[in-house]
Amino acid sequence: MRRNICKPVTPVMLNIKMTVPSYFDIIRLSPDSQKDDNGIKEAAENVNAVIDQEVKNGIPSNRIILGGFSQGGTLSLYTALITGQKLAGVIRLSCWLPLRSSFPQGPINRVNKAISILQCHGDCDPLVPLMFGSLTVKILKTLVNPANVTFKTYEGMVHRSCKQEMMGVKQFIDKLLPPVD
């Protein structure tokens, strides 16, 4: 089953405070820019509530994969690193590591130390540069089992997805979630 978490419509500083669908505010897109700590943490709590509800509905947490594109992938990773539920994996497309200064001493929950992570990025992304993905992977390999972190880049791809990337996502999901008898 696939569950979408709808983005609330809020003002985003990066967009001249224009009201747009957004999980949290983005002040600037640079590795060392100020972050919306409270917004990211609140959004992660909302995702955790959905995970908890799915577990109550009978879905084992180790059959749940979080994923998303851009802000959604950023939020998915942060949530997976702090949740108390053992998850199957995280799919991250064209995104970055939020609140990276709080890791590794920060809130990472050891329950997901061996989580499988697929991170994909276009090498021509003007919005979230490839450097953000590369930096995230470098940090991730110090936080979780490095053998479980896969980083794929796609030549010529900007801030969007492509057929090859979606095939990689499908293969990742098929590997992590084989059919249940």
N, C-alpha and C positions, 0 to 999 in steps of 0.2 A: 504494500500500500504506500502511496506517496502522499505526503501532507505538505501543503504550502503554508508558510506563515506570512501573512500579508504585511507589507510595510505600511506603517502609519504615514500620514502626510504631515511633514513638519518642515519648518524653515531650515535651510542648510547654508552655513556661513560660506562655504566654497562657491555656492551658487548665488552669491550676493543676497543671502537670506531669503531667496525665493523658496516658496513652499513646494516641496516635491516629495514623492514617496522615498522614505529613508528610515533605516533602522536606528540610526544615530547621526549626530551632527558630524560633518567633516569640516574642520577649520581650514586646513591646507593639506595637500597631498605631498608630503615629503617625509622621509623616515624619522626626522627629529621634530616634526611639527607638534603643536599642542593637540591633544586628543580629547574627545568627549568621553572621559572615563565613566561618568555616571550613566550616560546614554548607552554605552557599550555594555556595561554591567547589567543595566535594566533589560536591555534586549536579550542578553544571555539568560537572564532569569525567565523571560517569556519562553525562550526555546526550551529551557529545562522543564518548564511546566508542561509543555507539549510532550516531551520525552516521558515525563512521569505519567501523564495521562495515557500514552500509548502502552506503557508497561502495565498500568492498571487494566487496560483493555485486553491484555494477554499477549502483547508483542514482547518477546524477550529483548532486553536492551542490547544484547550482543548481536541482534539482527536489525539494528537501527544504524543507518548511515546518515550523517548530516552532510549537507552540501549546499553550494550556492555559487553564484557569479558575483564578482566584485564585492560589494558590501555583504552580500549573503554568504559568500565563501569566507570572508573575514570573520563574520559573526559565528559561522559554523565551527571554525577552528578554535576560536576563543572559548566557545561553549564546550567543545569536546575536551579541551585541556583542563577545564575547571569542574566539569560535572562529576557527580558521584556515581553515575551510571556507567557501566562498562559498555562501550559502543563498538560496533563493527568497524567503522571507518569514517573518514572525512574526505569529501570531494571539494576541491577548491579551484575555481576558475578565475583567472585574472584578478588576484587579490593580494593582500598583505597581512602581516601579523599585527593585530591590534595590541596596544598597551605593551609593546615588546620590552620596554624597560622594566616591567614588572616580572619578567621571566629571566633566568630560571629560578630565582629565589622566591618568586611569587606564587600564585594560587594553583599551580598545576596539581591535579589530583593523580596520584600514582596509579589509580585503577586503569587509566588509559595510557600507561607508559609504553605498551606494545601496540597501540592503535595503528592501523594502516591508513596512510594519507596519500592521496593523489593530488598533486598540484600541477596545474596546467597554465601556460601563459603564452601569449603571442609575443614574438620578438619585436614587433612594431607598435606596441600598445602605447599611445600617447597620453592616456589618462592615468593608468597605473603602470608605470614603466617596468620592463622586465627585471630591472635591478631590484625592485620591491620583492618580486617572487624569488629571485636568487638569494637575497638577504634572508627572507623568511625560511627558505629551505636550510640554509646554513645554521640558523638558530634552532630550527626544528630538530635537526640531527643531534643536537645536544640535549634536547628535552625528552625525546622519545627514542625508541629503537631505530637507529639510522637505516637499518635494512628495510624498514617498513615505510620509508618515505620515498615516494617516486615523484620526480620532477620532469615534466615534459614541456618542451617549447615547440611552438608552431611558427614556421617561417612565413613572414609576410602578414601574419594575423595581427589586427589591431584590437581594440577593446570590444571583442565579440567572441563568438564561438565559431567552430567550423565542423564539418562532417567528420574529419579524422579525430578531432578532440572528442566528439560525442561517441565515436566508436571506442576510444580509449576508456571513456567513462563507463560504457556498457560492459566492457571486459573487466574493469575493476569491480563493478557491482556483481557481475556473474561469479567472479572468483571469491568474493567475500560472502556472498549470500547464495550458496547452492540451494536448489529446490529442497524443501522439507518433505519427507515421506509422509 
